[in-house]
């Protein structure tokens, strides 16, 4: 979401920032693992972004800019510091309506992926969420995380591998009656 070269006003900020509320909250919820903390984090993000809006460079990616503010606010929070300290390393039926079995399997798959995501280290979880859930480009992710695009790609590869390992471990455990 690039901003055309224009005067940066509170109205401009609202036009750019308010449509991103749900995405920011979703990302904050995954980072904090707590609804109340996520709400506080999003509120803090909007306050900081509005205060710093005069420093935003028109023509650059606003979405990446505000996600970076949210991430930095989280990392500077007590919860973010605690989590980072713990991190050691950086087919459907032909009909339109799915069958009850398909709905059950899809829900179980979603629940398994959500549970597996919570087991990943924060850097792995956040890069997967930015890429797969928020559908950010590698360039946007690089801007949000303040890392090179090559690092985004390697971290994403490692995060997907870790998620796969957690999911396989859970499925093997379930098949052995554990």
C-alpha positions, 0 to 999 in steps of 0.5 A: 500500500504505497502512499502517493506524494501528498501532505501527511494529515490525520485524515490521510493517516486514518485512510491508510491505517484504519483498513489495516486494523484487522490485519494488525490485530490478527498479527498482534494476537499471534505474537502476544497469544492474548486477546487483551495484550493484542488489543493494547498492542494495536492501540499502542501501534496506532498511537506511535504511528500517528505520532510518527506519521510526519516521518513517514516517507510518501511513496513507500509502503505504509503497510510494512511501515505500520507492521514494523511499528507493531512488531517493534512495540511488541519486541520492546514490551515485557511479553516480547522481551520474555519470548525473545529471551526464550528463543535459542535461534534466530481436496473438496467434494464436487458439490458446493456444500462440503460434507460434514466429514470434510468440515470436520477434517478441515477444522481439525487441520486448522486446529492442528496448524494453530497449535503447531504455530504456537509451539514455534519460536517467535521469529519462526511464527512471525515470519510465517504469519506475515507471509502466509496469513498477511500475504506480505511479499518478501520485500514487505517482510524484509521491511517489517523485520528490518532484514535482507530479503535473502534472510527472509527467504532462509528464515521462511524456509526454516520456519516452514520446515519447523512447522512441518516437523511439529505437525508430523510429530503430532500426527505420528504421536496420534497414530501411535495412540500417544 
